[in-house]
Each structure stands twice: as C-alpha cells, then as structure tokens.
C-alpha cells in the first residue's frame, strides 16, 4: 500500500474494468441458462471468464486479495484484515 | 429512445366521493412483448453495460418518474 495511506487513483479504474467484465458474465450466464445451444454467447462467455480471471489476478497482485476463504492469495503479512474494507472503497 | 409508458384514463363520475383521478400511467417494457429473447442481439460494451444495467440495448427500459418527468432520476 502507498506510504500515505490512500488508495491510488488507478485502483478504481482497474476495479471498474473488472466489474464490467463480471457484469457481462452475469448477463451471459442468465442468457445461457435459457439459450444453452447459443454457441456465439458461449464463446463470449468463456473469453470473458478468462479475461475476468486475468484482470482479477493482476488486480490482486497489485492491491491485495479481493475474496476470502481461499479464493484469493495473500502476501505476507496477512492482507485480508487490512484496509481498505469494502465499505471504504 | 421509445417510451414504454402508456396512460389509462379512469372514468370519473359526478358522484365520486373523492377528487377524480385524471390519468394513470402504466409501464409496458419491451420484455412483455419480447417473449423469447432472439440470439445474436446487439450488445453494449462492458462498461456501457455496467452503467446501463443490461448487456443488450434492446432490453434497456429505464424508468423515469411519470409525475415530474423533467426532474432527472437520481
């Protein structure tokens, strides 16, 4: 984290990019539930899932874990209980 | 942007106890008529989809306040 305990501006742009990809995943999941044989949407879903994983890995490498209970790695010392908390983001 | 709002004009009788209802709005968004969503519809970009709340512009039906439409929804 930066010395002066404040979030870098790029935190929000990276987070928004991740949220955008995750939102398209939500929409495509709901769409594919009712259209299982739509190959186009399925390809888009898989590429979006791959992109989301990449974005998440890059984000967590820079800013710390996003999810707990083993869904995210943590560097030493334990990062999860450190600021910013979800409501502070 | 087509508006999905329709108006209903209830009958007001001279013997009504309360002041008459002028007109009543009701929403008819596109998903009422769409039925089964066709594959391969046009899509928003991810960032636009995030702010619009849906991935497909065809299904984007924002709700604006019918009683004072000029005030921008928060």
Backbone of each chain as nested JSON, in Angstrom:
{
  "chains": [
    {"id": "A", "residues": [
      {"number": 1, "name": "UNK", "atoms": {"N": [0.85, -1.182, 0.0], "CA": [0.0, 0.0, 0.0], "C": [0.896, 1.245, 0.0]}},
      {"number": 2, "name": "UNK", "atoms": {"N": [0.36, 2.325, -0.524], "CA": [1.161, 3.557, -0.582], "C": [1.459, 4.0, 0.851]}},
      {"number": 3, "name": "UNK", "atoms": {"N": [2.618, 4.684, 1.013], "CA": [3.005, 5.142, 2.368], "C": [1.855, 5.913, 2.972]}},
      {"number": 4, "name": "UNK", "atoms": {"N": [1.523, 7.043, 2.336], "CA": [0.421, 7.863, 2.855], "C": [-0.838, 7.065, 2.549]}},
      {"number": 5, "name": "UNK", "atoms": {"N": [-1.501, 6.597, 3.635], "CA": [-2.447, 5.52, 3.489], "C": [-3.67, 5.931, 2.67]}},
      {"number": 6, "name": "UNK", "atoms": {"N": [-3.478, 5.952, 1.325], "CA": [-4.604, 6.384, 0.477], "C": [-4.577, 5.519, -0.762]}},
      {"number": 7, "name": "UNK", "atoms": {"N": [-5.745, 5.26, -1.346], "CA": [-5.798, 4.368, -2.498], "C": [-5.283, 5.095, -3.732]}},
      {"number": 8, "name": "UNK", "atoms": {"N": [-4.493, 4.417, -4.566], "CA": [-4.092, 5.063, -5.817], "C": [-5.3, 5.206, -6.732]}},
      {"number": 9, "name": "UNK", "atoms": {"N": [-5.273, 6.225, -7.584], "CA": [-6.415, 6.519, -8.447], "C": [-6.681, 5.326, -9.377]}},
      {"number": 10, "name": "UNK", "atoms": {"N": [-5.589, 4.643, -9.78], "CA": [-5.8, 3.57, -10.769], "C": [-6.575, 2.422, -10.143]}},
      {"number": 11, "name": "UNK", "atoms": {"N": [-6.697, 2.399, -8.817], "CA": [-7.437, 1.314, -8.144], "C": [-8.859, 1.275, -8.674]}},
      {"number": 12, "name": "UNK", "atoms": {"N": [-9.44, 2.45, -8.817], "CA": [-10.86, 2.486, -9.195], "C": [-11.043, 2.16, -10.658]}},
      {"number": 13, "name": "UNK", "atoms": {"N": [-10.116, 2.599, -11.503], "CA": [-10.312, 2.276, -12.925], "C": [-10.123, 0.778, -13.129]}},
      {"number": 14, "name": "UNK", "atoms": {"N": [-9.132, 0.181, -12.45], "CA": [-8.95, -1.274, -12.598], "C": [-10.168, -2.014, -12.062]}},
      {"number": 15, "name": "UNK", "atoms": {"N": [-10.658, -1.527, -10.907], "CA": [-11.805, -2.215, -10.316], "C": [-13.016, -2.12, -11.233]}},
      {"number": 16, "name": "UNK", "atoms": {"N": [-13.176, -0.95, -11.874], "CA": [-14.354, -0.794, -12.741], "C": [-14.243, -1.719, -13.945]}},
      {"number": 17, "name": "UNK", "atoms": {"N": [-13.041, -1.851, -14.487], "CA": [-12.874, -2.757, -15.63], "C": [-13.24, -4.179, -15.207]}},
      {"number": 18, "name": "UNK", "atoms": {"N": [-12.816, -4.559, -14.008], "CA": [-13.13, -5.909, -13.532], "C": [-14.629, -6.06, -13.321]}},
      {"number": 19, "name": "UNK", "atoms": {"N": [-15.249, -5.036, -12.764], "CA": [-16.697, -5.108, -12.527], "C": [-17.446, -5.197, -13.848]}},
      {"number": 20, "name": "UNK", "atoms": {"N": [-16.967, -4.485, -14.874], "CA": [-17.666, -4.507, -16.168], "C": [-17.624, -5.917, -16.735]}},
      {"number": 21, "name": "UNK", "atoms": {"N": [-16.461, -6.55, -16.69], "CA": [-16.357, -7.902, -17.248], "C": [-17.216, -8.848, -16.43]}},
      {"number": 22, "name": "UNK", "atoms": {"N": [-17.196, -8.675, -15.113], "CA": [-18.001, -9.575, -14.278], "C": [-19.484, -9.381, -14.546]}},
      {"number": 23, "name": "UNK", "atoms": {"N": [-19.898, -8.14, -14.834], "CA": [-21.319, -7.916, -15.107], "C": [-21.716, -8.593, -16.406]}},
      {"number": 24, "name": "UNK", "atoms": {"N": [-20.846, -8.53, -17.421], "CA": [-21.214, -9.217, -18.663], "C": [-21.276, -10.721, -18.405]}},
      {"number": 25, "name": "UNK", "atoms": {"N": [-20.46, -11.217, -17.47], "CA": [-20.536, -12.655, -17.157], "C": [-21.872, -12.986, -16.521]}},
      {"number": 26, "name": "UNK", "atoms": {"N": [-22.339, -12.099, -15.637], "CA": [-23.644, -12.352, -15.014], "C": [-24.725, -12.389, -16.084]}},
      {"number": 27, "name": "UNK", "atoms": {"N": [-24.703, -11.386, -16.971], "CA": [-25.745, -11.318, -18.005], "C": [-25.672, -12.541, -18.899]}},
      {"number": 28, "name": "UNK", "atoms": {"N": [-24.468, -12.944, -19.275], "CA": [-24.339, -14.075, -20.205], "C": [-24.74, -15.369, -19.514]}},
      {"number": 29, "name": "UNK", "atoms": {"N": [-24.457, -15.475, -18.207], "CA": [-24.882, -16.689, -17.506], "C": [-26.391, -16.819, -17.554]}},
      {"number": 30, "name": "UNK", "atoms": {"N": [-27.087, -15.712, -17.256], "CA": [-28.551, -15.76, -17.272], "C": [-29.046, -16.055, -18.679]}},
      {"number": 31, "name": "UNK", "atoms": {"N": [-28.374, -15.471, -19.663], "CA": [-28.811, -15.691, -21.046], "C": [-28.601, -17.152, -21.428]}},
      {"number": 32, "name": "UNK", "atoms": {"N": [-27.444, -17.711, -21.039], "CA": [-27.14, -19.086, -21.444], "C": [-28.005, -20.087, -20.7]}},
      {"number": 33, "name": "UNK", "atoms": {"N": [-28.546, -19.681, -19.547], "CA": [-29.46, -20.597, -18.852], "C": [-30.654, -20.921, -19.74]}},
      {"number": 34, "name": "UNK", "atoms": {"N": [-31.1, -19.925, -20.499], "CA": [-32.3, -20.158, -21.322], "C": [-31.923, -20.433, -22.774]}},
      {"number": 35, "name": "UNK", "atoms": {"N": [-30.657, -20.214, -23.143], "CA": [-30.258, -20.476, -24.53], "C": [-29.023, -21.368, -24.511]}},
      {"number": 36, "name": "UNK", "atoms": {"N": [-29.158, -22.638, -24.077], "CA": [-27.952, -23.453, -23.915], "C": [-27.222, -23.728, -25.219]}},
      {"number": 37, "name": "UNK", "atoms": {"N": [-27.932, -23.618, -26.366], "CA": [-27.227, -24.033, -27.587], "C": [-26.758, -22.82, -28.4]}},
      {"number": 38, "name": "UNK", "atoms": {"N": [-26.616, -21.669, -27.732], "CA": [-26.165, -20.486, -28.469], "C": [-24.637, -20.462, -28.425]}},
      {"number": 39, "name": "UNK", "atoms": {"N": [-23.982, -20.916, -29.492], "CA": [-22.522, -21.074, -29.486], "C": [-21.837, -19.714, -29.355]}},
      {"number": 40, "name": "UNK", "atoms": {"N": [-22.37, -18.726, -30.046], "CA": [-21.754, -17.391, -30.03], "C": [-21.646, -16.874, -28.595]}},
      {"number": 41, "name": "UNK", "atoms": {"N": [-22.765, -16.953, -27.869], "CA": [-22.776, -16.44, -26.488], "C": [-21.855, -17.279, -25.616]}},
      {"number": 42, "name": "UNK", "atoms": {"N": [-21.774, -18.581, -25.909], "CA": [-20.943, -19.44, -25.067], "C": [-19.472, -19.09, -25.26]}},
      {"number": 43, "name": "UNK", "atoms": {"N": [-19.084, -18.81, -26.529], "CA": [-17.69, -18.403, -26.779], "C": [-17.411, -17.104, -26.058]}},
      {"number": 44, "name": "UNK", "atoms": {"N": [-18.357, -16.167, -26.139], "CA": [-18.145, -14.878, -25.482], "C": [-18.024, -15.079, -23.988]}},
      {"number": 45, "name": "UNK", "atoms": {"N": [-18.855, -15.998, -23.455], "CA": [-18.804, -16.245, -22.008], "C": [-17.432, -16.758, -21.606]}},
      {"number": 46, "name": "UNK", "atoms": {"N": [-16.915, -17.735, -22.357], "CA": [-15.623, -18.304, -21.968], "C": [-14.499, -17.292, -22.09]}},
      {"number": 47, "name": "UNK", "atoms": {"N": [-14.548, -16.466, -23.158], "CA": [-13.464, -15.479, -23.269], "C": [-13.593, -14.451, -22.152]}},
      {"number": 48, "name": "UNK", "atoms": {"N": [-14.833, -14.076, -21.803], "CA": [-14.999, -13.101, -20.718], "C": [-14.534, -13.708, -19.405]}},
      {"number": 49, "name": "UNK", "atoms": {"N": [-14.809, -14.997, -19.194], "CA": [-14.383, -15.626, -17.934], "C": [-12.862, -15.624, -17.847]}},
      {"number": 50, "name": "UNK", "atoms": {"N": [-12.221, -15.901, -18.994], "CA": [-10.752, -15.913, -18.996], "C": [-10.238, -14.507, -18.697]}},
      {"number": 51, "name": "UNK", "atoms": {"N": [-10.881, -13.498, -19.342], "CA": [-10.423, -12.116, -19.137], "C": [-10.617, -11.712, -17.683]}},
      {"number": 52, "name": "UNK", "atoms": {"N": [-11.763, -12.14, -17.124], "CA": [-12.027, -11.76, -15.732], "C": [-10.969, -12.365, -14.815]}},
      {"number": 53, "name": "UNK", "atoms": {"N": [-10.582, -13.628, -15.09], "CA": [-9.564, -14.264, -14.24], "C": [-8.252, -13.498, -14.348]}},
      {"number": 54, "name": "UNK", "atoms": {"N": [-7.898, -13.091, -15.58], "CA": [-6.644, -12.357, -15.745], "C": [-6.697, -11.028, -15.003]}},
      {"number": 55, "name": "UNK", "atoms": {"N": [-7.81, -10.3, -15.201], "CA": [-7.928, -8.986, -14.559], "C": [-7.862, -9.143, -13.045]}},
      {"number": 56, "name": "UNK", "atoms": {"N": [-8.54, -10.195, -12.547], "CA": [-8.568, -10.389, -11.088], "C": [-7.167, -10.68, -10.573]}},
      {"number": 57, "name": "UNK", "atoms": {"N": [-6.422, -11.541, -11.323], "CA": [-5.081, -11.888, -10.85], "C": [-4.207, -10.643, -10.828]}},
      {"number": 58, "name": "UNK", "atoms": {"N": [-4.299, -9.837, -11.902], "CA": [-3.47, -8.631, -11.941], "C": [-3.865, -7.687, -10.814]}},
      {"number": 59, "name": "UNK", "atoms": {"N": [-5.179, -7.579, -10.58], "CA": [-5.643, -6.65, -9.555], "C": [-5.15, -7.084, -8.182]}},
      {"number": 60, "name": "UNK", "atoms": {"N": [-5.259, -8.382, -7.931], "CA": [-4.876, -8.851, -6.594], "C": [-3.38, -8.77, -6.392]}},
      {"number": 61, "name": "UNK", "atoms": {"N": [-2.63, -8.919, -7.501], "CA": [-1.179, -8.801, -7.359], "C": [-0.824, -7.378, -6.941]}},
      {"number": 62, "name": "UNK", "atoms": {"N": [-1.584, -6.403, -7.44], "CA": [-1.222, -5.012, -7.144], "C": [-1.849, -4.527, -5.855]}},
      {"number": 63, "name": "UNK", "atoms": {"N": [-3.112, -4.873, -5.584], "CA": [-3.802, -4.173, -4.49], "C": [-4.16, -5.084, -3.339]}},
      {"number": 64, "name": "UNK", "atoms": {"N": [-3.92, -6.409, -3.475], "CA": [-4.294, -7.238, -2.341], "C": [-5.506, -8.091, -2.659]}},
      {"number": 65, "name": "UNK", "atoms": {"N": [-5.821, -9.033, -1.758], "CA": [-6.871, -10.005, -2.061], "C": [-8.239, -9.339, -2.187]}},
      {"number": 66, "name": "UNK", "atoms": {"N": [-9.043, -9.924, -3.085], "CA": [-10.4, -9.415, -3.283], "C": [-11.416, -10.285, -2.569]}},
      {"number": 67, "name": "UNK", "atoms": {"N": [-11.11, -11.594, -2.517], "CA": [-12.102, -12.507, -1.916], "C": [-11.39, -13.345, -0.862]}},
      {"number": 68, "name": "UNK", "atoms": {"N": [-12.196, -13.793, 0.097], "CA": [-11.528, -14.507, 1.2], "C": [-11.851, -15.981, 1.107]}},
      {"number": 69, "name": "UNK", "atoms": {"N": [-11.504, -16.696, 2.164], "CA": [-11.726, -18.127, 2.28], "C": [-11.067, -18.889, 1.143]}},
      {"number": 70, "name": "UNK", "atoms": {"N": [-9.855, -18.392, 0.731], "CA": [-9.077, -19.179, -0.2], "C": [-9.334, -18.839, -1.649]}},
      {"number": 71, "name": "UNK", "atoms": {"N": [-10.275, -17.922, -1.927], "CA": [-10.497, -17.578, -3.331], "C": [-9.426, -16.633, -3.835]}},
      {"number": 72, "name": "UNK", "atoms": {"N": [-8.697, -15.987, -2.885], "CA": [-7.609, -15.092, -3.311], "C": [-6.376, -15.442, -2.51]}},
      {"number": 73, "name": "UNK", "atoms": {"N": [-5.208, -15.259, -3.162], "CA": [-3.959, -15.435, -2.418], "C": [-3.728, -14.203, -1.546]}},
      {"number": 74, "name": "UNK", "atoms": {"N": [-2.84, -14.379, -0.549], "CA": [-2.497, -13.189, 0.232], "C": [-0.987, -13.177, 0.391]}},
      {"number": 75, "name": "UNK", "atoms": {"N": [-0.424, -11.959, 0.306], "CA": [1.03, -11.874, 0.503], "C": [1.275, -11.756, 2.001]}},
      {"number": 76, "name": "UNK", "atoms": {"N": [2.548, -11.81, 2.37], "CA": [2.917, -11.74, 3.788], "C": [3.057, -10.288, 4.17]}},
      {"number": 77, "name": "UNK", "atoms": {"N": [2.621, -9.722, 5.295], "CA": [1.766, -10.41, 6.277], "C": [0.329, -10.486, 5.786]}},
      {"number": 78, "name": "UNK", "atoms": {"N": [-0.503, -11.16, 6.52], "CA": [-1.901, -11.441, 6.155], "C": [-2.58, -10.153, 5.716]}},
      {"number": 79, "name": "UNK", "atoms": {"N": [-3.106, -10.145, 4.495], "CA": [-3.601, -8.908, 3.902], "C": [-5.086, -8.701, 4.143]}},
      {"number": 80, "name": "UNK", "atoms": {"N": [-5.79, -9.816, 4.443], "CA": [-7.238, -9.714, 4.338], "C": [-7.826, -8.707, 5.325]}},
      {"number": 81, "name": "UNK", "atoms": {"N": [-7.241, -8.652, 6.54], "CA": [-7.893, -7.786, 7.545], "C": [-7.405, -6.34, 7.423]}},
      {"number": 82, "name": "UNK", "atoms": {"N": [-6.574, -6.067, 6.426], "CA": [-6.058, -4.693, 6.317], "C": [-7.073, -3.833, 5.567]}},
      {"number": 83, "name": "UNK", "atoms": {"N": [-6.923, -2.488, 5.718], "CA": [-7.78, -1.568, 4.954], "C": [-7.39, -1.683, 3.487]}},
      {"number": 84, "name": "UNK", "atoms": {"N": [-8.162, -1.224, 2.498], "CA": [-9.488, -0.677, 2.692], "C": [-10.532, -1.793, 2.819]}},
      {"number": 85, "name": "UNK", "atoms": {"N": [-11.464, -1.568, 3.684], "CA": [-12.581, -2.508, 3.81], "C": [-13.573, -2.216, 2.691]}},
      {"number": 86, "name": "UNK", "atoms": {"N": [-14.478, -3.18, 2.404], "CA": [-15.373, -2.991, 1.255], "C": [-16.133, -1.677, 1.294]}},
      {"number": 87, "name": "UNK", "atoms": {"N": [-16.542, -1.228, 2.497], "CA": [-17.336, -0.017, 2.516], "C": [-16.471, 1.221, 2.366]}},
      {"number": 88, "name": "UNK", "atoms": {"N": [-15.102, 1.02, 2.478], "CA": [-14.232, 2.187, 2.347], "C": [-13.79, 2.375, 0.909]}},
      {"number": 89, "name": "UNK", "atoms": {"N": [-14.112, 1.386, 0.064], "CA": [-13.611, 1.505, -1.31], "C": [-14.439, 2.546, -2.058]}}
    ]},
    {"id": "B", "residues": [
      {"number": 1, "name": "UNK", "atoms": {"N": [-35.167, 7.027, -28.185], "CA": [-35.472, 6.097, -27.08], "C": [-37.018, 5.988, -27.0]}},
      {"number": 2, "name": "UNK", "atoms": {"N": [-37.584, 4.875, -27.411], "CA": [-39.045, 4.776, -27.314], "C": [-39.446, 4.788, -25.839]}},
      {"number": 3, "name": "UNK", "atoms": {"N": [-40.602, 5.378, -25.552], "CA": [-41.022, 5.33, -24.152], "C": [-42.027, 4.2, -23.982]}},
      {"number": 4, "name": "UNK", "atoms": {"N": [-41.891, 3.469, -22.895], "CA": [-42.724, 2.282, -22.703], "C": [-43.89, 2.59, -21.784]}},
      {"number": 5, "name": "UNK", "atoms": {"N": [-44.221, 3.872, -21.67], "CA": [-45.274, 4.234, -20.731], "C": [-46.578, 4.437, -21.48]}},
      {"number": 6, "name": "UNK", "atoms": {"N": [-47.653, 3.88, -20.941], "CA": [-48.981, 4.121, -21.522], "C": [-49.857, 4.718, -20.438]}},
      {"number": 7, "name": "UNK", "atoms": {"N": [-50.948, 5.368, -20.863], "CA": [-51.777, 6.056, -19.868], "C": [-53.181, 5.472, -19.888]}},
      {"number": 8, "name": "UNK", "atoms": {"N": [-53.782, 5.43, -18.684], "CA": [-55.141, 4.905, -18.545], "C": [-55.984, 6.018, -17.955]}},
      {"number": 9, "name": "UNK", "atoms": {"N": [-57.127, 6.277, -18.58], "CA": [-57.969, 7.398, -18.103], "C": [-59.182, 6.798, -17.406]}},
      {"number": 10, "name": "UNK", "atoms": {"N": [-59.128, 6.684, -16.046], "CA": [-60.279, 6.082, -15.368], "C": [-61.512, 6.968, -15.473]}},
      {"number": 11, "name": "UNK", "atoms": {"N": [-62.685, 6.318, -15.435], "CA": [-63.928, 7.076, -15.535], "C": [-64.142, 7.829, -14.236]}},
      {"number": 12, "name": "UNK", "atoms": {"N": [-64.475, 9.152, -14.288], "CA": [-64.758, 9.872, -13.037], "C": [-66.216, 10.313, -13.097]}},
      {"number": 13, "name": "UNK", "atoms": {"N": [-66.978, 9.851, -12.091], "CA": [-68.429, 10.146, -12.075], "C": [-68.67, 11.368, -11.215]}},
      {"number": 14, "name": "UNK", "atoms": {"N": [-69.71, 12.135, -11.497], "CA": [-70.014, 13.313, -10.656], "C": [-70.296, 12.904, -9.219]}},
      {"number": 15, "name": "UNK", "atoms": {"N": [-70.643, 11.598, -8.994], "CA": [-70.982, 11.207, -7.62], "C": [-69.783, 10.604, -6.899]}},
      {"number": 16, "name": "UNK", "atoms": {"N": [-68.583, 10.756, -7.515], "CA": [-67.411, 10.186, -6.836], "C": [-67.181, 10.912, -5.516]}},
      {"number": 17, "name": "UNK", "atoms": {"N": [-66.906, 10.149, -4.425], "CA": [-66.659, 10.812, -3.13], "C": [-65.362, 11.592, -3.145]}},
      {"number": 18, "name": "UNK", "atoms": {"N": [-64.351, 11.083, -3.923], "CA": [-63.05, 11.747, -3.851], "C": [-62.817, 12.494, -5.157]}},
      {"number": 19, "name": "UNK", "atoms": {"N": [-61.764, 13.38, -5.145], "CA": [-61.471, 14.095, -6.412], "C": [-61.088, 13.083, -7.501]}},
      {"number": 20, "name": "UNK", "atoms": {"N": [-61.485, 13.376, -8.751], "CA": [-61.299, 12.371, -9.813], "C": [-59.839, 12.138, -10.129]}},
      {"number": 21, "name": "UNK", "atoms": {"N": [-59.529, 10.894, -10.507], "CA": [-58.172, 10.563, -10.98], "C": [-58.072, 11.053, -12.413]}},
      {"number": 22, "name": "UNK", "atoms": {"N": [-57.106, 11.93, -12.721], "CA": [-57.054, 12.413, -14.116], "C": [-56.58, 11.268, -14.996]}},
      {"number": 23, "name": "UNK", "atoms": {"N": [-55.29, 10.962, -14.95], "CA": [-54.846, 9.835, -15.798], "C": [-53.828, 9.018, -15.021]}},
      {"number": 24, "name": "UNK", "atoms": {"N": [-53.752, 7.736, -15.289], "CA": [-52.894, 6.845, -14.516], "C": [-51.846, 6.25, -15.454]}},
      {"number": 25, "name": "UNK", "atoms": {"N": [-50.535, 6.358, -15.148], "CA": [-49.526, 5.767, -16.052], "C": [-49.347, 4.286, -15.776]}},
      {"number": 26, "name": "UNK", "atoms": {"N": [-49.026, 3.496, -16.8], "CA": [-48.587, 2.104, -16.56], "C": [-47.491, 1.787, -17.562]}},
      {"number": 27, "name": "UNK", "atoms": {"N": [-46.574, 0.919, -17.081], "CA": [-45.353, 0.649, -17.869], "C": [-45.568, -0.593, -18.714]}},
      {"number": 28, "name": "UNK", "atoms": {"N": [-45.141, -0.537, -19.975], "CA": [-45.18, -1.763, -20.788], "C": [-43.786, -1.966, -21.37]}},
      {"number": 29, "name": "UNK", "atoms": {"N": [-42.824, -2.453, -20.539], "CA": [-41.465, -2.597, -21.06], "C": [-41.368, -3.657, -22.126]}},
      {"number": 30, "name": "UNK", "atoms": {"N": [-40.231, -3.655, -22.843], "CA": [-40.122, -4.472, -24.057], "C": [-40.2, -5.954, -23.721]}},
      {"number": 31, "name": "UNK", "atoms": {"N": [-39.792, -6.329, -22.475], "CA": [-39.778, -7.78, -22.232], "C": [-41.184, -8.371, -22.177]}},
      {"number": 32, "name": "UNK", "atoms": {"N": [-42.195, -7.481, -22.069], "CA": [-43.567, -8.014, -22.127], "C": [-43.862, -8.549, -23.518]}},
      {"number": 33, "name": "UNK", "atoms": {"N": [-43.372, -7.826, -24.525], "CA": [-43.698, -8.221, -25.895], "C": [-42.651, -9.164, -26.444]}},
      {"number": 34, "name": "UNK", "atoms": {"N": [-41.455, -9.185, -25.815], "CA": [-40.348, -9.882, -26.469], "C": [-40.569, -11.387, -26.434]}},
      {"number": 35, "name": "UNK", "atoms": {"N": [-41.074, -11.902, -25.288], "CA": [-41.209, -13.358, -25.219], "C": [-39.83, -13.966, -25.111]}},
      {"number": 36, "name": "UNK", "atoms": {"N": [-39.457, -14.816, -26.084], "CA": [-38.168, -15.478, -26.009], "C": [-37.119, -14.613, -26.679]}},
      {"number": 37, "name": "UNK", "atoms": {"N": [-36.029, -14.347, -25.961], "CA": [-35.02, -13.412, -26.477], "C": [-34.323, -14.041, -27.675]}},
      {"number": 38, "name": "UNK", "atoms": {"N": [-34.284, -13.363, -28.842], "CA": [-33.633, -13.961, -30.013], "C": [-32.125, -13.966, -29.812]}},
      {"number": 39, "name": "UNK", "atoms": {"N": [-31.423, -14.999, -30.324], "CA": [-29.959, -14.981, -30.198], "C": [-29.355, -13.893, -31.071]}},
      {"number": 40, "name": "UNK", "atoms": {"N": [-28.108, -13.495, -30.715], "CA": [-27.36, -12.581, -31.576], "C": [-27.9, -11.175, -31.583]}},
      {"number": 41, "name": "UNK", "atoms": {"N": [-28.42, -10.716, -30.442], "CA": [-28.873, -9.323, -30.392], "C": [-27.67, -8.408, -30.236]}},
      {"number": 42, "name": "UNK", "atoms": {"N": [-27.847, -7.134, -30.626], "CA": [-26.756, -6.166, -30.499], "C": [-26.41, -6.01, -29.032]}},
      {"number": 43, "name": "UNK", "atoms": {"N": [-25.098, -5.783, -28.705], "CA": [-24.709, -5.719, -27.304], "C": [-24.035, -4.394, -27.001]}},
      {"number": 44, "name": "UNK", "atoms": {"N": [-24.11, -4.005, -25.719], "CA": [-23.345, -2.849, -25.234], "C": [-21.902, -3.276, -25.038]}},
      {"number": 45, "name": "UNK", "atoms": {"N": [-20.997, -2.29, -24.925], "CA": [-19.634, -2.631, -24.475], "C": [-19.724, -2.895, -22.972]}},
      {"number": 46, "name": "UNK", "atoms": {"N": [-18.749, -3.646, -22.389], "CA": [-18.873, -3.985, -20.954], "C": [-19.091, -2.779, -20.058]}},
      {"number": 47, "name": "UNK", "atoms": {"N": [-18.354, -1.676, -20.325], "CA": [-18.508, -0.523, -19.423], "C": [-19.901, 0.084, -19.577]}},
      {"number": 48, "name": "UNK", "atoms": {"N": [-20.377, 0.189, -20.834], "CA": [-21.737, 0.723, -21.033], "C": [-22.746, -0.206, -20.377]}},
      {"number": 49, "name": "UNK", "atoms": {"N": [-22.519, -1.523, -20.515], "CA": [-23.486, -2.462, -19.949], "C": [-23.557, -2.271, -18.438]}},
      {"number": 50, "name": "UNK", "atoms": {"N": [-22.384, -2.001, -17.814], "CA": [-22.37, -1.826, -16.367], "C": [-23.216, -0.621, -15.977]}},
      {"number": 51, "name": "UNK", "atoms": {"N": [-23.119, 0.472, -16.76], "CA": [-23.856, 1.675, -16.349], "C": [-25.311, 1.581, -16.777]}},
      {"number": 52, "name": "UNK", "atoms": {"N": [-25.597, 0.816, -17.856], "CA": [-26.997, 0.735, -18.283], "C": [-27.739, -0.353, -17.537]}},
      {"number": 53, "name": "UNK", "atoms": {"N": [-27.026, -1.31, -16.986], "CA": [-27.717, -2.324, -16.215], "C": [-28.181, -3.495, -17.042]}},
      {"number": 54, "name": "UNK", "atoms": {"N": [-27.851, -3.469, -18.364], "CA": [-28.193, -4.647, -19.158], "C": [-27.201, -4.732, -20.3]}},
      {"number": 55, "name": "UNK", "atoms": {"N": [-26.994, -5.951, -20.824], "CA": [-25.988, -6.146, -21.855], "C": [-26.542, -5.8, -23.228]}},
      {"number": 56, "name": "UNK", "atoms": {"N": [-27.896, -5.761, -23.359], "CA": [-28.498, -5.586, -24.679], "C": [-29.292, -4.286, -24.726]}},
      {"number": 57, "name": "UNK", "atoms": {"N": [-28.902, -3.347, -25.648], "CA": [-29.668, -2.095, -25.735], "C": [-31.139, -2.338, -26.003]}},
      {"number": 58, "name": "UNK", "atoms": {"N": [-31.467, -3.446, -26.695], "CA": [-32.867, -3.715, -26.994], "C": [-33.69, -3.909, -25.737]}},
      {"number": 59, "name": "UNK", "atoms": {"N": [-33.036, -4.329, -24.639], "CA": [-33.794, -4.602, -23.413], "C": [-33.643, -3.482, -22.404]}},
      {"number": 60, "name": "UNK", "atoms": {"N": [-33.069, -2.355, -22.831], "CA": [-32.805, -1.262, -21.872], "C": [-34.071, -0.443, -21.727]}},
      {"number": 61, "name": "UNK", "atoms": {"N": [-34.766, -0.575, -20.571], "CA": [-36.007, 0.194, -20.386], "C": [-35.881, 0.995, -19.09]}},
      {"number": 62, "name": "UNK", "atoms": {"N": [-35.327, 2.216, -19.144], "CA": [-35.182, 2.987, -17.902], "C": [-36.543, 3.47, -17.424]}},
      {"number": 63, "name": "UNK", "atoms": {"N": [-36.669, 3.646, -16.092], "CA": [-37.924, 4.138, -15.54], "C": [-37.761, 5.607, -15.159]}},
      {"number": 64, "name": "UNK", "atoms": {"N": [-38.577, 6.464, -15.722], "CA": [-38.494, 7.882, -15.313], "C": [-39.773, 8.209, -14.545]}},
      {"number": 65, "name": "UNK", "atoms": {"N": [-39.641, 9.182, -13.669], "CA": [-40.786, 9.5, -12.813], "C": [-41.907, 10.089, -13.683]}},
      {"number": 66, "name": "UNK", "atoms": {"N": [-43.084, 9.42, -13.745], "CA": [-44.121, 9.933, -14.652], "C": [-44.721, 11.241, -14.178]}},
      {"number": 67, "name": "UNK", "atoms": {"N": [-44.552, 11.585, -12.884], "CA": [-45.297, 12.731, -12.369], "C": [-44.524, 14.031, -12.533]}},
      {"number": 68, "name": "UNK", "atoms": {"N": [-43.18, 13.981, -12.462], "CA": [-42.468, 15.181, -12.936], "C": [-41.269, 14.72, -13.759]}},
      {"number": 69, "name": "UNK", "atoms": {"N": [-41.547, 14.428, -15.028], "CA": [-40.51, 13.852, -15.905], "C": [-39.317, 14.76, -16.061]}},
      {"number": 70, "name": "UNK", "atoms": {"N": [-39.476, 16.087, -15.886], "CA": [-38.313, 16.946, -16.163], "C": [-37.218, 16.657, -15.169]}},
      {"number": 71, "name": "UNK", "atoms": {"N": [-37.589, 16.284, -13.877], "CA": [-36.541, 16.087, -12.845], "C": [-35.782, 14.829, -13.232]}},
      {"number": 72, "name": "UNK", "atoms": {"N": [-34.427, 14.947, -13.336], "CA": [-33.614, 13.799, -13.775], "C": [-33.617, 12.765, -12.64]}},
      {"number": 73, "name": "UNK", "atoms": {"N": [-33.83, 11.503, -12.958], "CA": [-33.834, 10.45, -11.925], "C": [-32.47, 10.424, -11.248]}},
      {"number": 74, "name": "UNK", "atoms": {"N": [-32.411, 10.252, -9.935], "CA": [-31.104, 10.241, -9.23], "C": [-30.359, 8.956, -9.616]}}
    ]}
  ]
}
